[in-house]
């Protein structure tokens, strides 16, 4: 299994939308996902697309859990 994954523009946009809908700061989201605030900011701004598989999995899980709320 690859140690890196690509976060596409759609996923980055979904992360930003969900975070804003929940009125969360990047710091709040960082605590929930165990991903640094800096990396989250870069992803949301489209500056970072290639991330470790652990980061990708954590963010995908967070998106899925938010969709169920």
Rosetta silent file (secondary structure, phi, psi, omega in degrees, C-alpha in Angstrom):
SEQUENCE: XXXXXXXXXXXXXXXXXXXXXXXXXXXXXXXXXXXXXXXXXXXXXXXXXXXXXXXXXXXXXXXXXXXXX
SCORE:     score description
SCORE:     0.000 S_00000001
   1 L     0.000  139.885 -178.916    0.000    0.000    0.000 S_00000001
   2 L   -66.269  145.561  178.983    1.229    3.464   -0.863 S_00000001
   3 L   -89.312   -5.201  178.977    2.414    5.636    1.999 S_00000001
   4 E  -128.908  148.468  178.115    1.096    8.763    0.272 S_00000001
   5 E  -132.713  160.378  179.525   -2.321    9.747   -1.051 S_00000001
   6 E  -107.360  127.971  174.159   -3.604   12.658   -3.120 S_00000001
   7 L   -94.294  113.871 -178.614   -6.290   14.976   -1.808 S_00000001
   8 L   -80.436  172.160 -177.285   -8.173   16.267   -4.823 S_00000001
   9 H   -60.708  -35.702 -179.899   -9.871   19.668   -5.053 S_00000001
  10 H   -64.574  -43.382  179.151  -13.298   18.183   -4.297 S_00000001
  11 H   -66.743  -42.369  178.748  -12.118   16.625   -1.039 S_00000001
  12 H   -60.019  -42.802  179.056  -10.305   19.830   -0.027 S_00000001
  13 H   -65.519  -40.529  178.799  -13.466   21.838   -0.686 S_00000001
  14 H   -62.928  -39.645  177.901  -15.559   19.331    1.279 S_00000001
  15 H   -61.671  -46.576 -179.692  -13.217   19.630    4.266 S_00000001
  16 H   -63.058  -45.880 -179.284  -13.499   23.412    4.233 S_00000001
  17 H   -61.653  -48.110 -179.467  -17.292   23.372    3.857 S_00000001
  18 H   -62.191  -41.304  179.775  -17.797   20.840    6.656 S_00000001
  19 H   -62.328  -44.287  179.786  -15.453   22.729    8.966 S_00000001
  20 H   -68.025  -39.276  178.086  -17.300   25.993    8.350 S_00000001
  21 H   -60.960  -32.787  179.982  -20.732   24.360    8.723 S_00000001
  22 L   -88.178    3.163 -177.440  -19.630   23.105   12.133 S_00000001
  23 L    52.510   43.550 -178.757  -18.264   26.589   13.025 S_00000001
  24 L   -99.968  146.833  170.452  -14.895   25.012   13.740 S_00000001
  25 L   -85.993  168.367  174.453  -11.512   26.674   13.692 S_00000001
  26 H   -61.276  -35.399  179.081   -8.537   24.972   12.104 S_00000001
  27 H   -64.224  -40.911  177.391   -7.296   24.318   15.651 S_00000001
  28 H   -61.414  -46.629 -178.935  -10.575   22.552   16.531 S_00000001
  29 H   -65.347  -37.485  178.764  -10.368   20.426   13.410 S_00000001
  30 H   -60.242  -41.805  178.987   -6.707   19.657   14.088 S_00000001
  31 H   -64.256  -42.122 -178.214   -7.620   18.266   17.508 S_00000001
  32 H   -70.452  -33.323 -174.316  -10.405   16.104   16.080 S_00000001
  33 H  -100.982  -12.497 -175.809   -8.394   14.736   13.159 S_00000001
  34 L    61.309   36.296  175.734   -4.921   14.611   14.713 S_00000001
  35 L  -122.001  137.245 -175.060   -3.610   16.544   11.685 S_00000001
  36 L   -63.398  150.873  178.842   -1.652   19.740   12.231 S_00000001
  37 H   -58.983  -39.331 -179.947   -3.329   23.085   11.719 S_00000001
  38 H   -61.707  -45.858  179.448   -0.639   24.054    9.207 S_00000001
  39 H   -65.436  -42.215  177.992   -1.278   21.008    7.026 S_00000001
  40 H   -59.791  -43.188  179.225   -5.046   21.523    7.195 S_00000001
  41 H   -61.812  -44.664  179.438   -4.623   25.149    6.134 S_00000001
  42 H   -62.780  -39.916  179.009   -2.402   24.155    3.211 S_00000001
  43 H   -64.054  -48.074 -178.895   -4.914   21.523    2.087 S_00000001
  44 H   -61.809  -33.143 -179.721   -7.844   23.967    2.242 S_00000001
  45 L   -86.524   -0.631  179.911   -5.886   26.559    0.228 S_00000001
  46 L    76.717   14.894 -178.775   -4.888   23.983   -2.386 S_00000001
  47 L   -87.717  -17.411  179.999   -1.201   24.324   -1.524 S_00000001
  48 L  -134.594  124.143  178.337   -0.817   20.708   -0.406 S_00000001
  49 L  -119.401  -31.862 -178.701   -2.330   17.732   -2.183 S_00000001
  50 E   -93.441  119.448 -177.822    0.045   14.859   -1.471 S_00000001
  51 E  -132.179  164.293  175.320   -0.218   13.715    2.148 S_00000001
  52 E   -63.280  149.264 -179.600    0.695   10.669    4.192 S_00000001
  53 H   -57.194  -34.999  179.014   -1.841    7.856    4.015 S_00000001
  54 H   -62.686  -43.217  178.955   -2.512    8.294    7.755 S_00000001
  55 H   -63.619  -47.134  179.455   -3.468   11.948    7.220 S_00000001
  56 H   -57.899  -47.227 -178.940   -5.685   11.069    4.260 S_00000001
  57 H   -62.300  -41.280  179.405   -7.422    8.327    6.239 S_00000001
  58 H   -63.583  -43.087  179.922   -8.009   10.574    9.224 S_00000001
  59 H   -69.940  -39.238  177.572   -9.535   13.310    7.076 S_00000001
  60 H   -63.597  -41.631  178.214  -11.690   10.869    5.104 S_00000001
  61 H   -63.520  -42.561  178.684  -12.990    9.380    8.352 S_00000001
  62 H   -61.716  -43.150  178.927  -13.748   12.870    9.701 S_00000001
  63 H   -61.990  -44.979 -179.500  -15.665   13.763    6.539 S_00000001
  64 H   -62.391  -42.564 -178.572  -17.705   10.557    6.726 S_00000001
  65 H   -67.853  -35.029  179.140  -18.559   11.063   10.391 S_00000001
  66 H   -69.846  -34.836 -179.627  -19.638   14.642    9.750 S_00000001
  67 H   -65.791  -28.881 -179.847  -21.874   13.562    6.865 S_00000001
  68 H   -78.172  -17.522 -177.403  -23.771   11.260    9.191 S_00000001
  69 L   -69.282    0.000    0.000  -24.548   14.046   11.685 S_00000001
